[in-house]
């Protein structure tokens, strides 16, 4: 199973993210499914679903969006739920460094009334 | 000492254009007289995500400043004093810009090595490619 996981990611690593420390920490974050047994892969709590449901990729890593600004509301609004809450990383598939930047940007946008603290995003 | 900041502020929607321009030019002149550079962008009237000072819309203005922290302190003081300004936020941008520059440079260097198959010294690219296969 480790081979199935690593095989698709290895060419992706070689092709897309060489020399970028962000790319490498990404892989070690998600590829840690192999050596790290903690928690189970897709989340075994979810009704006994099988291992490895469709692997989500980080939208920012794929599209190489580097700058996450509080000003681009349309991009940020994709990661905010109906209630105005920030959607967790396990649902959106964003990698950790990008999720941290995203969260900071969303909080800045909330402060300048571009996004609501609670309630629907118009 | 050249830090760059972005100050975004919201002005009451019922403010006249000329008053707005006057306000912006006052802020810009306070920056330049203290030895910095300022650039402004008016985003126009937008709907606010929540009520601010009993208003539902506001005119958004972005001010990009390069200078020391004291300059920004002065700008913020003026914004606080001005009654028409209902909200503002200051974000420091120079670290972020430096990071983006670095990434762009790495990407351009990588593009150059793939375009020219000559051993140009991309010391940044080489160590990146090597460890990747070993991770498998």
Interface residues (C-beta under 8 A of the other chain):
Chain A: X6 X10 X13 X14 X17 X18 X19 X20 X24 X27 X28 X31 X66 X67 X70 X71 X108 X110 X111 X112 X113 X114 X115 X116 X117 X119 X121 X122
Chain B: X8 X10 X47 X48 X49 X50 X52 X58 X62 X87 X88 X89 X91 X96 X99 X100 X103 X106 X110 X122 X124 X125 X126 X127 X128 X129 X131 X132 X133 X135 X136
